[in-house]
Amino acid sequence: MDSTTTHTAPPQPGPREAPTEATRVVPPRPTVQKLAAELIGTFFLVFTVGTSAYSGSPFAPLAIGASLMVMVYAGGHISGGHFNPAVTLAALVRGRIGPGESALYWITQLVAGLLAALVARGIVTRGHVATLTLSGHGMMAAFVAELLFTFALTYVVLNVATSRDHPGNSFYGLAIGFTVVVGAFAVGAISGGVFNPAVLFGGAVMGLFAWSTIWVYLVAQILAAVAAGATFRLLNPADR
């Protein structure tokens, strides 16, 4: 009988055992840093919307989507890269952010939209851009367009930027930015392609949207954000 003992080398760490960015403990950011990131990101998004609209560029959807994409990459690790009160509401329903912090995000985002609108109006010579006023069938069409693509945007954000199944991914900014590009090209002629209350508020200040009908956008965007948050919870019951 062979009594030779076979010695095997201890297993080496493989891809599953190697330390990754997702396993590192990251200390929570101070709220002031998060709000600063939201202010900067929302400002440049709304500013890009205003200057692109004023110039009448046919590439406005690409510029706006790219602006959101780069700001999400720049500030996502600090604040989550919301830059949109609807995204913050969806994250609140999903359970990713608390009510108190959500309120601070909303205030910051709306202030950033106002500042961006004022700067855009002050430095850009406005071309022939008519204020979008809704009535009759156009009002219902704009409501449906905003409902669908605000849902799409917030749903994409929750799944690519907050899901446990995508830790440390590098595509979230591209996915979020291109959702806006798709929506702007698809329904921009119907509703203006807003999908964001901060953009709506800034756009109204810039004269792009009529104050009398902004409630149509707000109702659609709020319903869409709540639906996206609830849908995420339904499809990912273990991800809290």
Summary of the structure (lengths in Angstrom):
residues: 240
radius of gyration: 21.5
end to end distance: 57.6
largest distance: 95.8
contacts: 784
relative contact order: 0.17
helix: 68%
strand: 1%
